[in-house]
Amino acid sequence: MASFARSVPKVSPAVARASARVAVPSRKYATAAAAAAATATNGTEPSLFHNEPAGPVIRTQIPGPQTKPAIDRLEKVFDTRSLNMMADYRASSGNYIADLDGNVLLDVYAQIASIPVGYNNATLLKAATSPEMASAIINRPALGNFPQHDWAEILETGILKVAPKGCNQVFTGQSGSDANELAFKAAFMWKRQQQRGGAHVEFTEEEMLSSMNNAQPGAPNFSILSFKSGFHGRMFGSLSTTRSKPIHKLDIPAFDWPQAPFPMCKYPLDQYAAENAAEEKRCLEETERLLTTYHNPPAAIIIEPVQSEGGDNHASPAFFRGLREITKKHDILMIVDEVQTGVGATGKFWAHEHWDLPTPPDMVTFSKKAQTAGYYFGNNELRPNKPYRQFNTWMGDPARAILFRAIIEEIEALNLVENTAITGDYLYQGLEQLQQKYPNEIQSLRGKGQGTFIAWDSPRRDEVLAKAKTIGINIGGSGAAAVRLRPMLIFQRHHADILLEGLEKIFKA
Ligand SMILES: Cc1ncc(COP(=O)(O)O)c(C=O)c1O
């Protein structure tokens, strides 16, 4: 195991203040696994984050007296009905999120899986306050027309340094939904170009005229196949591939695109290997049927390595290899949506590295922990045959790309992907023990061997999440009943102990 020890630059006074007001709790271990590993963790496990609070502190109800007026003020000008917790980010530090009332919570939700290396991370602060960043922010380029002179350098030393195998190019965007929609457009243009006979074949007059009327052949009836319970975003195109909850989709016109079943596996996956294999076979067969018979022919499929918003649904590597085989067979592109799974959380940099695919995915989309967004690809034919076909004003943002480069530096310097794999195994073992003790509270535990990308079903999920907040832990849910863990990459075994202890406290009460 690599050494985690490292000297970290001094943090801001705000962060230091937040840490100073945190009391160090005395440790009791929720599980035998936690207790057995205690010597190797608490006390001796070097912290990956300098000056991080030693544990949660709860001073008031949440929201407390300082926070309530701030929420009331916000409500007048901004919809707060989805508000989970109003935070004081300047006082937050590492794995801990703070509020205006001095409450400090261990955050295993991390801005919906989007904070990679801790609040107020010193390496990121350094990048954020560099002259290079200042220039990128105040002179934001329209990258398609006026790329800055060092854009290649920024990409090569950042986004492309961690490109998935088989990908050597990127199209950058603004968000996860944007990344997916850009990938869909690339797929459609690729498919039509194939039908037309190649990049050199000119558009016909009929195609050009009909495109202006949203009619065929200029606007072809192609589709993107997605999977039941999948989530790929909320913009117009991506929303048609999202199948997680009606609330996301109601009242919005949608494309007539096919939806294949995603395997409803039983957990633990290896214990139900035969049943799960049969279920995956059924889903693969139905996918192939839809790909070959759907009235709006699919140009691509899009799939998450772990269906996240839709309830943390897992499938086996064999299922994904099967999908790759089918897509290759029918000359349909495979887009892997790594918006939530990507950048280390599953114990690999990209979750699809767990699958051992015979050939790489055609496109891999990313956002969230990357703090920037886009799609990776390797096939030159996925570049449209003419300029301005895949284009917008900004086409990404060098400021965000510089930030991702700093995130990558931090991940590499601290071996954070390895840390996440190790911490995830430790946490999973602790949860297995809790599951044995409280089988009604932890059902269908899943995410074994997938870093900290762990979830389980709870018959009283929302109550568990609310109670967790009262004892200083911020946890999120997914789907109808899942408790979903999405800690940062600097989440360590001593944080896992705090989480396990907290959960046991809730289950006991
Ligand atoms: C797998 C996946 N794809 C796409 C998205 C959409 O990303 P964004 O909300 O940045 O548009 C999300 C967001 O949760 C996601 O989890």
The ligand as an SDF file (V2000), in Angstrom:
LIG
                    3D

 16 16  0  0  0  0  0  0  0  0999 V2000
  -25.0770    9.1740  -14.4760 C   0  0  0  0  0  0  0  0  0  0  0  0
  -25.4780   10.6110  -14.6370 C   0  0  0  0  0  0  0  0  0  0  0  0
  -25.5370   11.1390  -15.8760 N   0  0  0  0  0  0  0  0  0  0  0  0
  -25.8730   12.4240  -16.0790 C   0  0  0  0  0  0  0  0  0  0  0  0
  -26.1930   13.2440  -15.0200 C   0  0  0  0  0  0  0  0  0  0  0  0
  -26.5730   14.6660  -15.2770 C   0  0  0  0  0  0  0  0  0  0  0  0
  -25.5680   15.5140  -14.8730 O   0  0  0  0  0  0  0  0  0  0  0  0
  -25.8840   17.0630  -14.6290 P   0  0  0  0  0  0  0  0  0  0  0  0
  -26.8160   17.1240  -13.4700 O   0  0  0  0  0  0  0  0  0  0  0  0
  -24.5350   17.6500  -14.3800 O   0  0  0  0  0  0  0  0  0  0  0  0
  -26.4950   17.5760  -15.8730 O   0  0  0  0  0  0  0  0  0  0  0  0
  -26.1400   12.7390  -13.7110 C   0  0  0  0  0  0  0  0  0  0  0  0
  -26.4840   13.5820  -12.5760 C   0  0  0  0  0  0  0  0  0  0  0  0
  -26.7550   13.1440  -11.4970 O   0  0  0  0  0  0  0  0  0  0  0  0
  -25.7800   11.3870  -13.5220 C   0  0  0  0  0  0  0  0  0  0  0  0
  -25.7300   10.8420  -12.3080 O   0  0  0  0  0  0  0  0  0  0  0  0
  1  2  1  0
  2  3  1  0
  2 15  2  0
  3  4  2  0
  4  5  1  0
  5  6  1  0
  5 12  2  0
  6  7  1  0
  7  8  1  0
  8  9  2  0
  8 10  1  0
  8 11  1  0
 12 13  1  0
 12 15  1  0
 13 14  2  0
 15 16  1  0
M  END
$$$$
